[in-house]
């Protein structure tokens, strides 16, 4: 940068002196890097039907709707797990998380080098770094809190946010018990940081600043909102704007999404102001479906709607894994609805191929580059099948490209078979009519499963229970001595 400023200054001086210049300096003759900037906006625990472009009537999301209207809406967009951690591990590695045993949420413990995403995995932002991109992450991490899992050690040049699975939207309280760290401080590039006001807005402002700071060369920015994940909290004035929603819980939930949408609008505005809007590829998705109340007690959930789908967060029914999913790139994509199933593994693969990076070195990424599919160069379905695995293999699911889905969900006693194009709500089990089809799909799933390993992570509830017990016993032991 300094060198370039100097060169331009020198050229101006020479021109002012009337000295003819026949050659320009090498830095001025370098062709502009035409590779796109890439941004992923990810919502957390947002219901399928809770943005305008997927049908919300009672929540305003004008900025996302604008991206959808001018971009590619993936009608069958899936994430690779039904809850936070594994879904994010899949997105950022570009691989099924079951390949490396990431099948549950890692507990928050900065001192534990086992509770996070395998150090043998290359996250795709690291592939982008190698290809010359500047990479930033803002918001929720949830892939491990120890240093070997830290964003700055796994492919990001910049990080502002928190390492756990969620955060209070207004408060930092360092005196609180650590537990899952919802009130711990934030950090910026490894140093303690805070936020003023409402967390979602602070994350958006930081993301917009990253855009301004990195406008000159291709960048990748991962904006991982924790909104609208619990705790349900939003600014009073935004909740008041949703006074027409009777359910108090949904009123706050709606305000949380509204503020997130406005923040996305701010980042888009920053792209426009810097003149880089046209050549920035934006993805938006939720990390999993909206959590639903317990059917027996009616308690729980975040007042989200996954209509018209069955189930929610934690299920392999579409309510858990079928999410709002769009891609927007004015320079290359025409507005359209894309019909074949795609999944979040495709995002990283697309990014790395656009950057001219290496997607196949160990361990090779598993998604496809979506560009030829949405520009019409490839007309076939991108995936023969999309696969899920949970409960260490006790739950499983496969979705074929024609929309046939065969699964054993945690909430079903027996495996089921659905034909989604005629039955998006998964209400009519077709197992009895199509046993051969089911058998074939199950065999396909088993082939895929051969490359998976058992879950390596302990769930956070059990981990904290055992940790507390360990310290309790240690203290008792000391007292006895
Ligand atoms: Ca989530």
Boltz pocket constraint, residues with backbone or C-beta under 6 A from the ligand:
constraints:
  - pocket:
      binder: B
      contacts: [[A, 43], [A, 44], [A, 45], [A, 83], [A, 84], [A, 229], [A, 287], [A, 288], [A, 289]]
      max_distance: 6.0
